[in-house]
Amino acid sequence: MSPHSESKLLGLGSNPSSLTDKGTNLCPSIRRLEKAFSKEQSPKKKVKKDMPLPDLKEQKGLDLTEGPITQTIFRLAWPVIISMLVETARGMANMFWVGKLGAVDLAAVVSATFLVWFIYVLSDVISVGTVALVARYVGAKEEVKAGYVARQAYLFAIISSLFLAILMILIGGKYAFNLMGTEPEVTRLGLNFLRIVFAGTTFLFLIETFGACFRGSGDTKTPMKVLLTSLSLNIALDPLLIFGIGPFPRMGTSGAALATFISQGTAAVIYGFLITRGRLRFKFSLLPRFNSEGSRFAGFDFSVVQKILKIGLPLSVSGILFIVVYIFLNKITATFGTEAIAALGIGNRMESISFLTCFGFSQAASALVGQNLGAKKPKRAEKCAWRTVRIVVLITGFVSVMFLVFPKWIASFFISDPKVVGIAIDYLRILALSQVFMALEIVLEGSFSGAGNTIPPMTVSIPGSIARIPLAYLIAIFWGVGVDGVWWAITLTSIAKGTTLAFWFNQGKWKTKKV
């Protein structure tokens, strides 16, 4: 039987409840899968002492279709927020130590960061779709189907990341730096940094895909613990590899990249270990499978991958465009000097704290909306989304106050160059005006994606992001405002996108979206 037919029998192309729990119409291979799954959950099954059977009562996944909403939001969100802040701290640690090398080295890492974002955005193609499908099937109590989707996401993550890594190492980085128009030394250092980071693309894809499986099942604590371990290793390695402390060679900016590579590889290995030990509430294999003759690799179902891409691609297209737009904004910023680029990086890193906090709540909203729609509770799904929005608006309002009151202290933490600090102060104060609207945009994007309806966020994000380029040129150069014009372009478009997406979500059509 073909993989496509197998996916049809799984019900992946229809409502999750379209198949009976017993799977009477499933093909033999899927019946065996369900049988194996049920046996694994049986408390009577004998296992070796070194491989204890996970107790379902102790599984990390949560049933998000019942119980108090606000408490559930925080229970889901805080581990994701910590995880996201860990990723921010990873970049901050790199910037903190690289900043000690000087403005040129810092500008190189800042410019390279835009390309690193590109890799993160592409990994979201898989993770966004995986969260939506896994959450929907878990909410419908279809764990076998959730495991099937997870394996397809895992296989596709490996294949796509290897191709992407080769492509970016060979041509991607050089082309992007030429497009940004950075100074020769900035370009040289940035390319050295990127080649090492790109070599770890598969690690990043696996981290995002495995994390999506846990989050979709209602477990946000495990990803947090994995990333905290990874961050601790990154922080420890940064000064050793950048400055050549002890037996380690002095690698400069390349040392920061190598620290990231090693720490992400460690996180991917830990995830794999946890999955094989049964820490998910559903099962899927990480090992390769072959047909009965052992001559051909089997198990890759592109029809399921298509469903993952259909959900994840629209948001990722928006994210890719966002990166391209920032490359052009970086080019406009570069006309005001290397110090302006360094200030852009400082502002981005500080805004990323607010951004990733919103993203953490966005992931909570995505899982809540997905599971409740799977359980046929659209009203509860909507209530969860708007409750999450209100919480995040309060948080970002506080961040705005911090940006307005303490911009000099924040900028001085990263670099002592007075010119860079002065530019960064203006950036933070202008950005303070848009933080609440950014919260609206990000949380509602997560809510839409949890429903499997990612077209509205893409429709809002694409024109809003593209508008930043002409608007930045108009204000900064044509009107002669200077580099502050770039900051105003970012802020004004954020306000427009957040407002528009809130209006669209309120229409409620996402509640009837099929996956």
Buried (B, 14 or more C-beta within 10 A) or exposed (E): EEBEEBBBBBBBBEEBBEBEEEBEEBBEEBBEBBEEBEEBBEEEEEEEEEEEBBEEEEBBBBBBBEEEBEEBBBBBBBBBBBBBBBBBBBBBBBBBBBBBBBBBBBBBBBBBBBBBBBBBBBBBBBBBBBBBBBBBBBBBBBBBBBBBBBBBBBBBBBEBBEEBBBEBBEEBBBEBBEEBBBBEEBBBBBBBBBBBBBBBBBBBBBBBBBBBBBBBBBBBBBBBBBBBBBBEBBBEBBBBBBBBEEEBEEBBBBBBBBBBBBBBBBBBEBBBEBBEEBBBBBBBEBEEEEEEEEEEEBBBBEBBBBBBBBBBBBBBBBBBBBBBBBBBBBBBBBBBBBBBBBBBBBBBBBBBBBBBBBBBBBBBBBBBBBBBBBBEBBEBBBBBBBBBBEBBBEBBEEBBEBBBEEBEEBBBBBBEBEBBBBBBBBBBBBBBBBBBBBBBBBBBBBBBBBBBBBBBBBBBBBEBBBBBBEBBBBBBBEEEBBBBBBBBBBBBBBBBBBBBBBEBBEEEEBBEBEB
